[in-house]
Amino acid sequence: MSLEIESELEKFKFAREQLEKERSHRREKVWKIFSWAGTLLVAIIGGVFALKTNLSEQFTFSLWLQLILIVSVLVLTASSCWWIKQNQNIEDSVQNEINIIDRKVHINWTVPKKNIIFGYIKALIMLGIAAIAAILIPVSELLK
């Protein structure tokens, strides 16, 4: 093998390794965003339930407090979903670059198409809906 070909292969190898690190970083970041937002939404749901199911006193949220909580849940859910989507898009573009390098060095493997029925974004949306429902639905309806 000539030095020129070896040098070119080393460049491809280095570029691919860097892209793999970036892809791994994006996957980890998406998980952290999901974990953070999901934890906050579950805490909101649990806190609302704890307040509403205190049987020693009847607790109700004022209209303003409900509105503030709902807006907070919507902002948290929407911004987290957007942030996840941004990172997934970057991950997809990194994967495309990896595929280009692989084709240049004649590595032919197929990356499965994303066919996610239930992923991070849908899970956060469901948690957001559950949090809003917990805020709006009276405790008597929740305990039925």
Order of alpha helices (4+ residues) and beta strands (2+ residues): alpha-alpha-alpha-alpha
